[in-house]
Amino acid sequence: MLALAGCGPAPEPPIAPTAAGGWHEFSGSWNSTGRRHKIPFGSDRYAALLDLSGSLLLAGPARPGVGFGAEAIVLADSAKGLVGRTVWTDQNGDRVFSEIRGDGTKPGDRITGTIVGGTGRYAGATGTYEFTWQYVLEAEDGTVAGRTVGLTGRVRIERSQPVPAAQGAKP
């Protein structure tokens, strides 16, 4: 019986203690690879669609989790900035959803994220984060790789009732 009990799913780790007001402050790094489809949009302007995936690692004593698989879909316009949507998935299959926005597409331009919800232990999540994106690779075939610089943020998770962990979900 003891051996059978050890074969069940691992218990869900608690979310780290919060800072004042229920906020979980964090910093971290996000590395992604993917594809960019870029089209000219005038003589000095372009539009691009990026489909990225990679890993997000968070630090800080009140971080909501340690590691996530991270996906992003982004529409960038060199004259108007960028908008996108992201999904962070933890090892249990629980997800954090956010919207990202940037005023520009040049190196050093800040990108801000607004956390708009989640599933499982992140249900009811709200918050913000920001970073600067740095391309590491930009190949002519559309392959891109990059990382964040200065990723910081905070999230609050408000639940009206306990939420069970995701079962059978895979990142």
Secondary structure, 3 states (H helix, E strand, C coil): CHHHHCCCCCCCCCCCCCCHHHEEEEEEEEEEEEEEEEEECCCCCEEEEEEEEEEEEEECCCCCCCEEEEEEEEEEECCCEEEEEEEEECCCCCEEEEEEEECCCCCCCEEEEEEEEECHHHCCEEEEEEEEEEEEEECCCCEEEEEEEEEEEEEEECCCCCCCCCCCCCC
